[in-house]
Amino acid sequence: MKTSHQELEPKLLTVKELSKYISMPVATIYTKKCKKEFPEGSMVLLDGKLRFFKEKIDDWINEHSC
C-alpha cells in the first residue's frame, strides 16, 4: 500500500485557513497568539509567515470542549 508524502506531514494552516476552520476572526487569532493562549508547539513561522499545526489545534479544541 502506497502512502503519499503529504499524508506523512502534519497539515499546516495559514491564519486565514485557521480562522475559517475554527470560526474565529483573524484579529482574535493574533490576539490569542500574543497572549500565548494557543498550546505550545501548535504554531510555527515559515519564511516569516505564521502557520498552525491542524492536529495540535484539533487536540486543543477537544480539550476545551464540553
C-alpha positions in Angstrom: 0.0 0.0 0.0 1.4 3.4 -1.0 1.3 6.3 1.3 1.6 9.8 -0.2 4.2 12.1 1.1 1.5 14.6 2.1 -0.1 12.1 4.4 3.1 11.8 6.4 3.5 15.5 7.0 1.3 17.4 9.6 -1.2 19.6 8.0 -0.3 23.3 8.4 -3.0 26.0 8.3 -2.5 29.7 7.4 -4.1 32.2 9.8 -6.9 32.7 7.3 -7.5 28.9 7.0 -7.5 28.6 10.8 -9.9 31.5 11.0 -12.4 29.7 8.8 -11.7 26.3 10.4 -12.5 27.4 13.9 -14.8 30.2 13.1 -12.7 32.8 14.8 -11.8 36.3 13.4 -8.2 36.7 12.2 -7.7 39.5 14.7 -8.7 37.2 17.6 -6.2 34.6 16.5 -3.4 37.1 16.5 -4.6 38.4 20.0 -4.6 34.8 21.3 -1.1 34.2 19.8 0.3 37.3 21.5 -1.3 36.3 24.8 0.1 32.8 24.3 -3.3 31.2 24.6 -2.7 28.6 21.9 -1.0 25.4 23.0 2.8 25.2 23.0 4.1 23.7 19.7 0.8 24.5 17.8 2.4 27.1 15.5 5.5 27.8 13.6 6.9 30.6 11.5 7.8 29.6 8.0 9.5 32.2 5.8 8.1 34.8 8.2 4.6 33.5 7.9 2.6 32.1 10.8 1.3 28.5 10.3 -0.7 26.3 12.7 -0.5 22.6 13.1 -4.0 21.3 12.5 -3.6 18.3 14.7 -2.5 20.4 17.7 -5.4 22.7 17.1 -7.8 19.8 17.0 -6.4 18.5 20.2 -6.7 21.9 21.8 -10.4 22.2 20.7 -11.1 18.7 22.0 -9.6 19.5 25.4 -11.6 22.7 25.8 -15.0 21.5 24.6 -17.8 20.4 26.9 
